[in-house]
Amino acid sequence: MSETENPHRNYRYFDFVMAAFVCVLMASNVVGAGKRCQIGGFTFSAGVLFFPISYVFGDILTEVYGYARARRVVWAGFSALIFISFMTTVVLALPAAPDWPNQAAYLTVFGGTPRVALASLIAYFCGEFCNSYVLAKMKIFTEGRHLWARTIGSTIVGEGVDSIIFYPLAFMGAPGWTTEQMIAILSGNYALKVAWEALMTPFTYRIVNFLKRAESEDFYDRKTHFTPFSLET
């Protein structure tokens, strides 16, 4: 157990967890967020199958390494999304070669990426920090017991904030989206995200327990300054 973060301490697996977090965050927002799928009459966004994994990694980071280090990882993910949004804008704006026939397809698939990325940045900024804050505070309140309660409880709050902000900003008035569709997908995806987090609880337990043993770390944020506007640990 630790309560004071050592900014110079090296962790064996922290970089791998951070890379996994950023990878999932980028892929789920750029590749899957805009596609509507339907299975058995139930309509959902394709990104919902993968985006909750980023919240699982957020839970793991806060639980093992503490809020301050999780905050640095969230900012790393934001930076990656900003870059890919900028890159997409530049690539789409460049004139296509006369013999290249796929410009229209690129515009169709990636044309909404900057708006989606901006909506994701704002929503995830609010949602993930709410998620980490709730988990860190619940860990202190429960004295480290009942990991399942704080991972699911923090997800209910974080994903709720994220969904309420993201879908209207990303898709309200967008081609192919009606308000009714947007609200239905927002509600359905939120329920799926929370259920997905609950189903992944055994996986979360295994990873958290492994990392706590391997890193000799189990951080409690009793003295943490919870402002999101900092990169200090």
Residue frames as qw, qx, qy, qz and C-alpha x, y, z in Angstrom:
[[0.000, 0.889, 0.458, 0.000, 0.00, 0.00, 0.00],
 [0.422, -0.041, -0.001, 0.906, 1.23, 3.51, -0.75],
 [0.033, 0.860, 0.465, -0.209, -0.16, 6.98, -0.33],
 [0.055, -0.845, 0.216, 0.486, 2.64, 9.13, -1.70],
 [0.827, 0.545, 0.106, 0.089, 3.48, 8.89, -5.38],
 [0.520, -0.524, 0.395, 0.547, 7.18, 8.63, -6.22],
 [0.553, 0.765, -0.030, -0.330, 7.54, 10.40, -9.61],
 [0.169, 0.687, -0.687, -0.168, 10.93, 8.78, -10.19],
 [0.616, -0.136, 0.763, -0.138, 9.83, 5.21, -9.60],
 [0.350, 0.299, -0.695, -0.552, 9.96, 2.88, -12.59],
 [0.758, 0.059, 0.490, -0.426, 7.13, 0.41, -13.07],
 [0.363, -0.146, 0.851, 0.351, 7.53, -2.75, -15.14],
 [0.241, 0.422, 0.834, 0.261, 4.12, -2.74, -16.84],
 [0.106, 0.686, 0.311, -0.649, 2.86, 0.84, -16.65],
 [0.101, 0.452, -0.460, -0.758, 3.98, 1.69, -20.20],
 [0.030, -0.118, -0.928, -0.351, 2.21, -1.37, -21.62],
 [0.054, 0.616, 0.729, -0.292, -1.05, -0.47, -19.90],
 [0.084, 0.666, 0.010, -0.741, -0.74, 3.12, -21.16],
 [0.067, 0.255, -0.700, -0.664, -0.09, 1.93, -24.75],
 [0.002, 0.338, 0.933, 0.121, -3.10, -0.40, -24.60],
 [0.065, 0.678, 0.497, -0.538, -5.29, 2.41, -23.27],
 [0.113, 0.584, -0.238, -0.768, -4.29, 4.84, -26.04],
 [0.021, 0.076, -0.862, -0.500, -4.66, 2.17, -28.74],
 [0.031, 0.490, 0.869, -0.055, -8.18, 1.21, -27.67],
 [0.060, 0.693, 0.302, -0.652, -9.22, 4.85, -27.25],
 [0.104, 0.469, -0.439, -0.760, -8.09, 5.83, -30.75],
 [0.049, -0.033, -0.912, -0.406, -9.39, 2.75, -32.56],
 [0.044, 0.522, 0.828, -0.197, -12.82, 2.74, -30.91],
 [0.115, 0.717, 0.215, -0.653, -13.38, 6.43, -31.64],
 [0.136, 0.513, -0.490, -0.692, -12.01, 6.54, -35.19],
 [0.122, 0.075, -0.915, -0.377, -13.04, 3.14, -36.57],
 [0.139, -0.332, -0.933, -0.001, -16.18, 2.12, -34.75],
 [0.064, 0.348, 0.486, -0.799, -18.01, 5.12, -33.35],
 [0.339, 0.317, -0.150, -0.873, -19.89, 6.19, -36.48],
 [0.360, 0.021, -0.824, -0.437, -21.20, 2.83, -37.71],
 [0.660, -0.118, 0.331, -0.664, -24.70, 1.79, -36.67],
 [0.212, 0.116, -0.960, -0.142, -25.20, -1.96, -36.37],
 [0.707, -0.143, 0.117, -0.683, -28.32, -4.03, -35.80],
 [0.259, 0.120, -0.958, 0.025, -28.54, -7.54, -34.37],
 [0.181, -0.399, -0.887, 0.146, -31.87, -9.10, -33.53],
 [0.102, -0.823, -0.456, -0.322, -33.66, -5.76, -33.88],
 [0.487, -0.783, -0.097, 0.374, -31.29, -4.07, -31.42],
 [0.500, 0.765, -0.019, 0.405, -29.41, -1.07, -32.87],
 [0.608, -0.712, 0.065, 0.346, -26.06, -0.02, -31.45],
 [0.263, 0.889, -0.368, -0.070, -22.85, 1.76, -32.40],
 [0.900, 0.222, -0.332, 0.176, -20.02, -0.57, -33.40],
 [0.249, 0.587, -0.500, 0.587, -17.59, 1.28, -31.15],
 [0.643, -0.531, 0.220, -0.506, -19.51, 0.20, -28.05],
 [0.982, -0.032, -0.180, 0.036, -17.97, -3.25, -28.36],
 [0.748, 0.191, -0.249, 0.585, -14.49, -1.87, -27.77],
 [0.013, 0.710, -0.130, 0.692, -14.70, 1.59, -26.19],
 [0.707, -0.657, 0.012, -0.262, -15.56, 0.27, -22.68],
 [0.895, -0.026, -0.187, 0.404, -12.19, -1.50, -22.65],
 [0.308, 0.541, -0.206, 0.755, -10.58, 1.93, -22.31],
 [0.505, -0.650, 0.110, -0.558, -12.59, 2.43, -19.12],
 [0.955, -0.259, -0.122, 0.079, -11.38, -0.94, -17.86],
 [0.688, 0.246, -0.203, 0.652, -7.80, 0.20, -18.39],
 [0.081, -0.655, 0.122, -0.741, -8.67, 3.49, -16.69],
 [0.784, -0.550, -0.019, -0.287, -9.96, 1.55, -13.68],
 [0.925, -0.055, -0.150, 0.344, -6.83, -0.59, -13.60],
 [0.434, 0.484, -0.182, 0.738, -4.56, 2.44, -13.80],
 [0.326, -0.661, 0.133, -0.662, -6.33, 4.28, -10.98],
 [0.894, -0.411, -0.075, -0.164, -6.64, 1.19, -8.80],
 [0.902, -0.053, -0.096, 0.418, -3.00, 0.16, -9.05],
 [0.551, 0.214, -0.033, 0.806, -1.00, 3.30, -9.83],
 [0.146, -0.549, -0.392, 0.723, -3.26, 6.05, -8.47],
 [0.325, 0.847, 0.389, -0.159, -5.27, 8.93, -9.90],
 [0.045, -0.841, 0.275, 0.463, -2.27, 11.13, -10.75],
 [0.261, -0.286, 0.796, 0.465, -0.63, 8.57, -13.03],
 [0.377, 0.506, 0.772, 0.080, -3.98, 7.67, -14.58],
 [0.171, 0.892, 0.167, -0.383, -4.46, 11.37, -15.28],
 [0.119, -0.615, 0.561, 0.541, -1.20, 11.45, -17.27],
 [0.318, 0.087, 0.890, 0.315, -2.38, 8.51, -19.36],
 [0.308, 0.743, 0.573, -0.159, -5.71, 10.18, -20.10],
 [0.087, 0.864, -0.150, -0.473, -3.85, 13.27, -21.33],
 [0.242, -0.334, 0.780, 0.470, -1.69, 11.03, -23.52],
 [0.345, 0.417, 0.830, 0.133, -4.85, 9.61, -25.07],
 [0.212, 0.875, 0.277, -0.337, -6.24, 13.09, -25.65],
 [0.080, -0.698, 0.457, 0.545, -3.02, 14.10, -27.39],
 [0.303, -0.030, 0.875, 0.378, -3.21, 11.06, -29.66],
 [0.311, 0.658, 0.685, -0.039, -6.83, 11.86, -30.59],
 [0.095, 0.878, -0.010, -0.470, -5.94, 15.48, -31.35],
 [0.166, -0.486, 0.669, 0.537, -3.14, 14.34, -33.66],
 [0.304, 0.208, 0.886, 0.281, -5.24, 11.80, -35.53],
 [0.256, 0.804, 0.481, -0.238, -8.00, 14.39, -35.97],
 [0.025, 0.813, -0.268, -0.516, -5.50, 16.89, -37.37],
 [0.254, -0.265, 0.819, 0.442, -3.94, 14.23, -39.62],
 [0.358, 0.474, 0.802, 0.063, -7.35, 13.19, -40.96],
 [0.208, 0.877, 0.216, -0.375, -8.26, 16.80, -41.75],
 [0.052, -0.685, 0.511, 0.517, -5.01, 17.33, -43.66],
 [0.315, -0.043, 0.894, 0.317, -5.23, 14.03, -45.56],
 [0.347, 0.629, 0.694, -0.051, -8.81, 14.68, -46.67],
 [0.144, 0.896, 0.055, -0.416, -7.99, 18.24, -47.72],
 [0.265, -0.453, 0.637, 0.565, -5.06, 17.23, -49.94],
 [0.646, 0.460, -0.200, -0.575, -6.05, 17.05, -53.63],
 [0.838, -0.024, 0.545, 0.005, -6.39, 13.51, -54.89],
 [0.191, -0.311, 0.706, 0.607, -4.37, 12.29, -57.84],
 [0.556, 0.276, -0.240, -0.746, -6.46, 12.22, -61.06],
 [0.608, 0.141, -0.740, -0.252, -6.07, 8.45, -61.38],
 [0.094, -0.007, -0.868, 0.487, -7.02, 7.70, -57.74],
 [0.365, -0.387, -0.568, -0.628, -10.75, 6.87, -57.53],
 [0.519, -0.405, -0.724, 0.205, -11.23, 6.59, -53.77],
 [0.079, 0.200, -0.253, 0.943, -11.49, 10.22, -52.61],
 [0.555, -0.357, -0.208, -0.722, -15.27, 10.04, -52.22],
 [0.811, -0.270, -0.519, 0.019, -14.98, 6.85, -50.19],
 [0.479, 0.020, -0.455, 0.750, -12.38, 8.47, -47.92],
 [0.179, -0.275, 0.078, -0.941, -14.63, 11.48, -47.38],
 [0.713, -0.344, -0.371, -0.486, -17.59, 9.22, -46.56],
 [0.810, -0.223, -0.496, 0.220, -15.68, 7.05, -44.09],
 [0.568, -0.203, -0.321, 0.730, -13.41, 9.62, -42.46],
 [0.067, 0.571, 0.203, 0.793, -15.18, 12.90, -43.13],
 [0.525, -0.742, -0.198, -0.366, -16.81, 12.96, -39.72],
 [0.777, -0.099, -0.425, 0.453, -13.65, 12.04, -37.83],
 [0.217, 0.296, -0.285, 0.886, -12.67, 15.56, -36.63],
 [0.510, -0.446, -0.041, -0.734, -16.16, 16.16, -35.20],
 [0.891, -0.281, -0.346, -0.082, -16.24, 12.70, -33.63],
 [0.663, 0.084, -0.418, 0.615, -12.75, 13.17, -32.20],
 [0.034, -0.392, 0.214, -0.894, -13.63, 16.58, -30.75],
 [0.714, -0.418, -0.140, -0.545, -16.81, 15.20, -29.20],
 [0.888, -0.135, -0.402, 0.175, -14.81, 12.29, -27.82],
 [0.417, 0.280, -0.395, 0.769, -12.21, 14.60, -26.34],
 [0.313, -0.416, 0.162, -0.838, -14.79, 16.66, -24.49],
 [0.845, -0.299, -0.189, -0.401, -16.89, 13.67, -23.41],
 [0.858, -0.015, -0.427, 0.286, -13.97, 11.51, -22.41],
 [0.208, 0.407, -0.394, 0.797, -12.32, 14.37, -20.53],
 [0.513, -0.386, 0.191, -0.742, -15.43, 14.68, -18.38],
 [0.920, -0.140, -0.203, -0.304, -16.35, 10.99, -18.23],
 [0.797, 0.151, -0.482, 0.333, -12.96, 9.44, -17.54],
 [0.136, 0.370, -0.490, 0.778, -12.01, 11.93, -14.87],
 [0.668, -0.332, 0.117, -0.656, -15.39, 11.34, -13.19],
 [0.938, -0.002, -0.338, -0.073, -14.72, 7.61, -13.46],
 [0.602, 0.259, -0.525, 0.543, -11.25, 7.86, -11.92],
 [0.166, -0.428, 0.355, -0.814, -12.37, 10.25, -9.19],
 [0.807, -0.284, -0.010, -0.518, -15.28, 8.03, -8.12],
 [0.908, 0.048, -0.398, 0.119, -13.10, 4.91, -8.14],
 [0.401, 0.353, -0.507, 0.676, -10.31, 6.57, -6.13],
 [0.360, -0.387, 0.308, -0.791, -12.75, 7.93, -3.53],
 [0.898, -0.177, -0.141, -0.376, -14.62, 4.63, -3.28],
 [0.760, 0.197, -0.537, 0.308, -11.34, 2.79, -2.74],
 [0.089, 0.333, -0.530, 0.775, -10.64, 4.96, 0.30],
 [0.616, -0.267, 0.118, -0.732, -14.21, 4.66, 1.57],
 [0.957, -0.059, -0.179, -0.222, -14.21, 0.84, 1.25],
 [0.460, -0.687, 0.560, 0.038, -10.59, 0.57, 2.49],
 [0.109, 0.476, -0.804, -0.339, -9.65, -1.34, -0.63],
 [0.393, 0.138, 0.898, -0.138, -12.39, -3.95, -0.38],
 [0.513, 0.609, 0.570, -0.204, -15.05, -4.82, -2.99],
 [0.206, -0.294, 0.494, 0.792, -13.14, -3.94, -6.16],
 [0.136, 0.411, 0.806, 0.404, -16.18, -4.98, -8.22],
 [0.040, -0.819, -0.519, 0.241, -18.33, -2.31, -6.57],
 [0.126, -0.760, 0.099, 0.630, -16.00, 0.56, -7.40],
 [0.216, -0.121, 0.688, 0.682, -15.20, -0.56, -10.96],
 [0.056, 0.538, 0.781, 0.311, -18.88, -0.93, -11.82],
 [0.134, -0.828, -0.419, 0.349, -19.98, 2.06, -9.73],
 [0.193, -0.589, 0.239, 0.748, -17.39, 4.37, -11.28],
 [0.170, 0.094, 0.753, 0.629, -18.35, 3.13, -14.75],
 [0.039, 0.714, 0.699, 0.005, -22.03, 3.91, -14.15],
 [0.109, -0.858, -0.121, 0.487, -21.04, 7.51, -13.41],
 [0.250, -0.488, 0.482, 0.683, -18.23, 7.91, -15.95],
 [0.203, 0.197, 0.812, 0.510, -19.95, 6.24, -18.90],
 [0.078, 0.779, 0.610, -0.124, -23.15, 8.13, -18.12],
 [0.087, -0.815, 0.061, 0.570, -21.37, 11.49, -18.28],
 [0.257, -0.283, 0.677, 0.629, -19.46, 10.40, -21.38],
 [0.226, 0.396, 0.835, 0.308, -22.53, 9.19, -23.27],
 [0.068, 0.844, 0.465, -0.258, -24.70, 12.21, -22.47],
 [0.074, -0.783, 0.227, 0.574, -22.00, 14.52, -23.81],
 [0.316, -0.260, 0.737, 0.538, -20.58, 12.46, -26.69],
 [0.353, 0.400, 0.809, 0.248, -23.55, 11.41, -28.78],
 [0.208, 0.899, 0.338, -0.183, -25.27, 14.80, -29.14],
 [0.119, -0.800, 0.336, 0.483, -21.95, 16.52, -29.91],
 [0.319, -0.260, 0.794, 0.449, -20.85, 13.86, -32.40],
 [0.146, 0.237, 0.883, 0.379, -24.08, 12.99, -34.22],
 [0.195, 0.681, 0.518, -0.480, -26.85, 15.53, -33.55],
 [0.396, 0.807, 0.006, -0.438, -27.90, 16.75, -37.00],
 [0.197, -0.453, 0.753, 0.435, -25.25, 14.65, -38.78],
 [0.600, 0.262, -0.482, -0.582, -26.22, 13.06, -42.13],
 [0.605, 0.013, -0.789, -0.107, -27.95, 9.74, -41.58],
 [0.269, -0.187, -0.761, 0.561, -28.76, 10.45, -37.93],
 [0.333, -0.663, -0.347, -0.573, -32.13, 11.52, -36.55],
 [0.247, -0.533, 0.467, -0.661, -32.63, 12.76, -33.01],
 [0.889, -0.214, 0.108, -0.390, -34.68, 9.67, -32.19],
 [0.903, 0.242, -0.306, 0.178, -31.93, 7.37, -33.49],
 [0.287, 0.559, -0.494, 0.601, -29.30, 9.26, -31.54],
 [0.507, -0.459, 0.391, -0.616, -31.24, 9.04, -28.26],
 [0.972, -0.056, -0.023, -0.227, -32.04, 5.35, -28.79],
 [0.797, 0.339, -0.372, 0.334, -28.40, 4.50, -29.51],
 [0.006, -0.596, 0.476, -0.646, -27.18, 6.65, -26.61],
 [0.714, -0.373, 0.300, -0.511, -29.46, 4.77, -24.20],
 [0.991, 0.085, -0.081, -0.066, -28.74, 1.34, -25.62],
 [0.631, 0.494, -0.422, 0.424, -24.99, 1.89, -25.79],
 [0.222, -0.606, 0.474, -0.599, -24.88, 3.18, -22.22],
 [0.877, -0.249, 0.231, -0.340, -26.60, 0.03, -20.98],
 [0.931, 0.284, -0.181, 0.143, -24.22, -2.11, -23.04],
 [0.320, 0.648, -0.472, 0.505, -21.17, -0.27, -21.72],
 [0.478, -0.516, 0.480, -0.524, -22.16, -0.82, -18.10],
 [0.970, -0.035, 0.137, -0.199, -23.04, -4.47, -18.77],
 [0.766, 0.501, -0.313, 0.252, -19.74, -4.94, -20.61],
 [0.008, 0.647, -0.552, 0.525, -17.84, -3.54, -17.62],
 [0.738, -0.339, 0.396, -0.428, -19.68, -5.94, -15.30],
 [0.979, 0.199, -0.020, -0.044, -18.93, -8.91, -17.55],
 [0.611, 0.570, -0.391, 0.386, -15.25, -8.00, -17.63],
 [0.502, -0.762, 0.265, -0.312, -14.99, -7.91, -13.82],
 [0.939, -0.240, 0.189, 0.160, -13.17, -11.28, -13.60],
 [0.701, 0.477, 0.011, 0.530, -10.65, -10.05, -16.19],
 [0.033, -0.848, 0.159, -0.505, -10.22, -6.78, -14.27],
 [0.757, -0.609, 0.207, -0.112, -9.62, -8.68, -11.03],
 [0.933, 0.020, 0.126, 0.337, -6.94, -10.85, -12.63],
 [0.508, 0.617, -0.035, 0.599, -5.08, -7.95, -14.19],
 [0.274, -0.839, 0.157, -0.443, -5.30, -5.76, -11.07],
 [0.842, -0.501, 0.200, -0.006, -4.08, -8.54, -8.78],
 [0.864, 0.217, 0.078, 0.447, -1.26, -9.41, -11.16],
 [0.317, 0.725, -0.075, 0.607, -0.10, -5.81, -11.43],
 [0.487, -0.802, 0.155, -0.310, -0.30, -5.17, -7.70],
 [0.902, -0.326, 0.205, 0.194, 1.96, -8.16, -7.07],
 [0.766, 0.355, 0.128, 0.520, 4.33, -7.47, -9.97],
 [0.207, 0.731, -0.033, 0.650, 4.66, -3.74, -9.25],
 [0.452, -0.298, -0.592, 0.597, 4.48, -3.98, -5.43],
 [0.071, -0.056, 0.013, -0.996, 2.00, -1.12, -5.65],
 [0.154, -0.606, -0.775, -0.095, -1.53, -0.56, -4.38],
 [0.167, 0.174, -0.097, 0.966, -2.06, 3.19, -4.36],
 [0.144, -0.725, -0.647, 0.186, -4.53, 5.03, -2.14],
 [0.235, 0.535, 0.178, 0.792, -5.33, 8.63, -3.16],
 [0.409, -0.713, -0.489, 0.291, -5.68, 10.04, 0.35],
 [0.294, -0.659, 0.020, 0.692, -3.39, 13.01, -0.33],
 [0.423, 0.258, 0.585, 0.642, -4.03, 13.42, -4.05],
 [0.191, 0.484, 0.052, -0.852, -4.96, 16.75, -5.63],
 [0.536, 0.352, 0.766, 0.045, -7.75, 15.73, -8.01],
 [0.320, 0.728, -0.088, -0.600, -7.59, 18.56, -10.52],
 [0.847, 0.344, 0.374, 0.158, -7.60, 17.15, -14.07],
 [0.409, 0.897, -0.071, 0.153, -5.52, 20.11, -15.28],
 [0.315, -0.773, 0.551, 0.013, -2.15, 18.79, -14.22],
 [0.831, 0.348, -0.434, -0.010, 0.47, 16.32, -15.43],
 [0.039, -0.587, 0.691, -0.419, 2.29, 16.11, -12.12],
 [0.786, -0.192, -0.584, -0.069, 2.50, 12.85, -10.21]]
